[in-house]
Amino acid sequence: MAEELGAAIGLVWGHIGAMQHEEAHALASACLELWPGEKNLLLLAGYAATELGMSADMAALRRAFGAQPCLELISRRQPA
């Protein structure tokens, strides 16, 4: 299962790198159904969501990462 998870994270990251945030968010959200709470997928889904003007689940991200600086970017980009 670790290989599949690594491939999934790589695919989501590839969509983000290609500025395909809708695809990244859709894929990350679907992957989170297979791997609930997986912190890398949570982070990528949160980033993609904010790029689409959607809210990220900051509570879940803070539970997974604590007070990491990477969450500040997502938090600042949250819609009003």
C-alpha positions in Angstrom: 0.0 0.0 0.0 2.9 2.4 0.6 3.8 2.3 -3.1 0.2 3.2 -4.1 0.2 6.1 -1.5 3.5 7.4 -2.8 2.2 7.3 -6.4 -1.0 9.1 -5.4 0.9 11.8 -3.6 3.2 12.2 -6.6 0.2 12.5 -9.0 -1.5 15.2 -6.8 1.8 17.1 -6.5 2.2 16.9 -10.3 -1.2 18.5 -10.8 -0.3 21.2 -8.4 3.0 21.8 -10.1 1.2 22.0 -13.5 -1.3 24.6 -11.9 -4.1 22.1 -12.3 -5.6 22.8 -9.0 -9.1 21.4 -9.7 -7.6 18.0 -10.7 -5.3 18.1 -7.7 -8.1 18.8 -5.3 -10.4 16.2 -6.8 -7.6 13.5 -6.7 -6.5 14.4 -3.2 -10.1 14.3 -1.9 -10.7 10.9 -3.5 -7.4 9.6 -2.1 -8.3 10.8 1.4 -11.3 8.4 1.2 -8.8 5.6 0.8 -6.2 7.0 3.2 -8.2 9.1 5.7 -6.1 11.5 7.7 -3.0 11.0 5.6 -1.1 14.2 6.4 0.6 14.7 3.0 -2.7 14.4 1.2 -4.4 16.7 3.7 -1.8 19.3 3.1 -2.0 19.0 -0.7 -5.8 19.0 -0.7 -5.8 22.1 1.6 -3.4 24.0 -0.7 -5.4 23.0 -3.8 -8.6 24.1 -2.2 -7.3 27.5 -1.3 -6.0 28.0 -4.9 -9.6 27.3 -6.0 -11.0 29.9 -3.6 -12.4 27.1 -1.3 -11.9 26.7 2.4 -9.3 24.2 3.6 -10.0 22.2 6.8 -7.6 24.1 9.0 -8.6 22.1 12.1 -7.6 18.8 10.4 -4.3 20.4 9.1 -3.4 21.7 12.6 -4.1 18.3 14.1 -1.9 16.7 11.6 0.9 19.2 11.5 0.7 21.3 14.6 2.0 24.9 14.2 4.1 24.4 11.1 5.0 27.4 8.9 3.6 25.7 5.8 0.1 26.1 7.3 0.4 29.9 7.4 0.3 30.1 3.6 -2.9 28.1 3.5 -4.4 30.0 6.4 -3.6 33.4 4.7 -5.3 32.3 1.5 -8.5 31.1 3.1 -11.6 32.8 1.6 -13.2 35.5 3.7 
